[in-house]
Amino acid sequence: MGKVTCDIGISVDGFVAGPDQCLDKPLGEGGERLHRWMFEEAEASAEEIAKITSAGAYIMGRHMFGPDRGPSWNPDWTGWWGEEPPYHAPVFVLTHHPRESVVMKGGTTFHFVTDGIESALARARDAAGDRDVSIAGGASTVNQYLAAGRIEELRLHVAPVVLGVGERLFEDVGDLALEPVGVTQTPMVTHVTYRVGRPRG
């Protein structure tokens, strides 16, 4: 069985998305600056990008999947990523509102899970087999899994950006022991890998 990991872009003041997320600004005001390195320094960060896309299954929150709110779904909405999302694996979307699975090109299928984070993780582990399960975001979803002690390896991609407001990581997650196990950097991002546990004693 693989690990449960998380890769997430973050500002130096702890935000993973800006405020006022909407259809035109899926990462909120200024949030796109957290991910410039993936496009402008892709060659320099190729190893980190490969890690992000190597999981056998993914879990994300409904707001990461799309802009819909409330009990209704736009049946034409299939995510932010076009006809072939970058996951190429099953993706389990946490939601309170049922929806039929959405099959995309390239091996990505979005499944919608209405019975909580543990159910989503069990289904993702089963789908991933011996490969890792990645908690893809957003902040609320990652925080829930951190609070539950389910993330084993946390990879922060820290952009030299101060957002000041937005969706904050590490809200209500309790006391964590983060052991640094790796760090690399480019001018646009610092990649820090932590082994996640709980403090002893």
ABEGO torsion letter per residue (X at the ends): XBBBBBBBBBBAAGBABBBGBBAABAAEBGAAAAAAAAAAAAAAAAAAAAAAAABABBBBBAAAABABBEABBBAABAEAAEABBAAGBBBBBBBABBBBBBBBBGGBBBBBBAAEAAAAAAAAAAAAEABBBBBAOBAAAAAAAAAAGABABBBBBBBBBBAGBEBBBGBGAEBBBBBBABBBBBAABBBBBBBBBBBBX
